[in-house]
Amino acid sequence: MRPDFDRIARPYRWLEYLSFGPMLERCRFYRLPELTDARRALVLGDGDGRFLVRLLKSNPQLSADAVDLSPTMLRLLSNRVALAGVLDRVTLYCVDAREFILPGSYDLVVTHFFLDCLTMEDLHALAGRIRGHLTPGARWVVSEFAIPSGVASLPARFIVSTLYAAFALLTGLETRRLPDYPAALRSAGLLLLGRHRWLGGLLVSEIWKLEATNSAPASSHP
Ligand SMILES: C[S@@+](CC[C@H](N)C(=O)[O-])C[C@H]1O[C@@H](n2cnc3c(N)ncnc32)[C@H](O)[C@@H]1O
């Protein structure tokens, strides 16, 4: 079954501020200064478009394909992008990312708090498919929740399972645990370039890169 984020699209931003204050935005925007040389971006599940507007404004050479399953999220994104005067550089796709037929090649992929909506099987399939559309040296930016090691793991586990329970109730999301997305990205031939943590490791921003010389996936998923 597909999750229905339409139900929470409008209050999403305020629910986020109420639960995490500015921290998710800090995490989402953290890599922007590193992305000013990107030209073609694939942005999956950006929600209401707060990141995409920043990306397009900070990088006038960039055009983007924005994919989201929720028509309401995509409408909010489109309004926000139009208001910023950069809609002509965005193509919108209201489709399940797992079935999206990639129309071109990309030097940047962005997934903020999106990979956690997918199962490992979905992730391996998606990363493998996207891999075939990456230009040499392409980067993939990830924002995600994570479970740190040590004493911080207990509150982190509680917060993450509460979030999954809330999303299950509000959107019908069936995923119940954080997937091991690094394994899927590594299988697709990407290497982790950098990781930054906030809130004791509960939030991470990562940047991954496809090695220019790496023309085939590092290993295949069974
Ligand atoms: C948890 S929200 C994250 C929104 C935003 N990226 C952020 O940083 O808060 C997940 C977003 O991904 C979209 N989404 C979830 N599953 C999807 C799928 N299978 N295909 C496309 N979009 C999906 C939802 O509609 C929503 O906009």
The ligand as an ORCA input file, in Angstrom:
! r2SCAN-3c Opt
* xyz 0 1
  C       8.608     12.267      5.735
  S       8.240     13.267      4.359
  C       9.740     14.171      4.134
  C       9.482     15.500      3.467
  C      10.734     16.388      3.298
  N      11.695     15.793      2.384
  C      11.428     16.680      4.598
  O      12.660     16.842      4.578
  O      10.760     16.801      5.624
  C       8.313     12.116      3.036
  C       7.963     12.732      1.681
  O       8.153     11.735      0.683
  C       6.962     11.514     -0.043
  N       6.910     10.067     -0.310
  C       6.810      9.054      0.578
  N       6.851      7.873     -0.043
  C       7.013      8.148     -1.364
  C       7.167      7.354     -2.520
  N       7.149      6.019     -2.456
  N       7.338      7.976     -3.715
  C       7.362      9.329     -3.802
  N       7.230     10.135     -2.741
  C       7.044      9.560     -1.538
  C       5.833     12.013      0.833
  O       4.710     12.403      0.084
  C       6.506     13.181      1.540
  O       6.443     14.353      0.783
*
